[in-house]
Amino acid sequence: MAKKKSKNMDMGKPKMSERGEAWFRILVLIISGIILGIWKALIIILSVINWIIVVFSGKRNRGIAELCEYWNTETYKYIRYLTFVSNIRPFPFTSAERMSQFEK
């Protein structure tokens, strides 16, 4: 007789209960919140620098723009995760990524 899969099993890996996941989100709130807050201060400074570069050279610095996009994406994932819209964890619980592709 075949063994039934438990509701809490997904591909051999136990799922965290909704209550457990909610408690884990508090940890994510604290750790990711601190990291994103520090990163935000850096992004503000880099945004001003990039603005100055654009004003004087007429071209944006692609590296700075890409770093800002990483922060935008991770902040978006952070808010979606904390509001239970998504189960995709933000940085540092997953690798950092960006949503959009840059034009040349």
Secondary structure, 3 states (H helix, E strand, C coil): CCCCCCCCEECCEECCCHHHHHHHHHHHHHHHHHHHHHHHHHHHHHHHHHHHHHHHHCCCCHHHHHHHHHHHHHHHHHHHHHCCCCCCCCCCCCCCCCCCCCCC
